[in-house]
Amino acid sequence: MPAPRKYPDELRERAVRMVRERNERGAIRRVADQLDINPETLRSWVRQAQVDDGERAGTTTEQAEESKQLRKQLAEAERANEILRAASVFFASMPR
């Protein structure tokens, strides 16, 4: 189970919007101080929003989530295959 998020999504969206609206040097630090958020945390939120909006290269939030789900499905399929292999070996070794 993932750790709970420290900041609510609404605060995250508001902070990113505020930084983008200011569009000035030092906006991240000022908004972070105003909302009591770590500036590096806010900086990463802004970068991810830029990636999600196609303004910056990188993995979008949607792509990351899809990749996570696919890795989970692959792990489940690999476990199922291992069980089937073990069952196959077991039944092949039984006398007829």
C-alpha positions in Angstrom: 0.0 0.0 0.0 1.5 3.4 -1.0 2.2 6.0 1.6 -0.5 8.6 2.0 0.2 11.9 0.2 1.4 14.7 2.5 -0.3 17.4 0.4 -3.9 17.2 -0.9 -4.3 17.3 -4.7 -6.2 20.6 -4.5 -3.2 22.3 -2.8 -0.9 20.8 -5.4 -2.9 22.1 -8.3 -3.4 25.6 -6.7 0.4 25.9 -6.0 1.3 25.0 -9.6 -1.3 27.4 -11.0 0.0 30.2 -8.8 3.6 29.7 -10.0 2.5 29.6 -13.6 0.4 32.7 -13.2 3.3 34.7 -11.7 5.7 33.6 -14.4 8.6 35.4 -12.8 12.0 34.6 -11.4 11.7 33.4 -7.8 8.0 32.6 -8.1 8.5 29.0 -6.8 10.2 30.2 -3.6 7.6 32.9 -3.0 4.6 30.6 -3.6 6.3 27.8 -1.5 6.8 30.2 1.4 3.3 31.5 1.1 1.7 28.0 1.1 4.3 26.5 3.5 5.5 23.9 1.0 9.1 22.8 0.5 10.4 24.7 -2.6 11.9 21.6 -4.1 8.6 19.8 -3.8 6.8 22.6 -5.6 9.5 22.7 -8.2 9.0 19.0 -9.0 5.2 19.6 -9.2 5.7 22.4 -11.7 8.1 20.3 -13.8 5.6 17.4 -13.8 2.8 19.7 -14.8 4.9 21.0 -17.7 5.6 17.4 -18.8 1.9 16.5 -18.5 1.0 19.6 -20.6 3.6 18.8 -23.3 5.7 21.8 -22.5 8.7 19.7 -21.4 10.0 16.3 -22.4 9.6 13.4 -20.0 7.2 10.7 -18.8 3.7 12.0 -18.2 1.8 11.1 -15.0 -0.6 9.0 -17.2 2.3 7.1 -18.8 3.9 6.4 -15.4 0.6 5.1 -14.0 0.1 2.9 -17.1 3.7 1.6 -16.8 3.1 0.8 -13.1 -0.1 -1.2 -13.9 1.7 -3.1 -16.7 4.6 -4.0 -14.5 2.0 -5.3 -11.9 0.2 -7.4 -14.5 3.5 -8.8 -15.8 4.5 -9.8 -12.3 1.1 -11.6 -11.8 1.5 -13.4 -15.1 5.0 -14.5 -14.2 3.8 -15.9 -10.9 1.0 -17.7 -12.6 3.4 -19.2 -15.2 5.7 -20.4 -12.3 2.8 -22.1 -10.7 1.8 -23.8 -13.9 5.4 -24.9 -14.5 5.6 -26.4 -11.0 2.2 -28.2 -11.5 3.4 -29.5 -14.9 6.6 -31.0 -13.3 4.5 -32.4 -10.4 2.0 -34.1 -12.7 4.6 -35.3 -15.2 6.5 -37.1 -12.4 3.3 -39.0 -11.2 3.1 -42.7 -12.1 0.5 -43.6 -14.6 
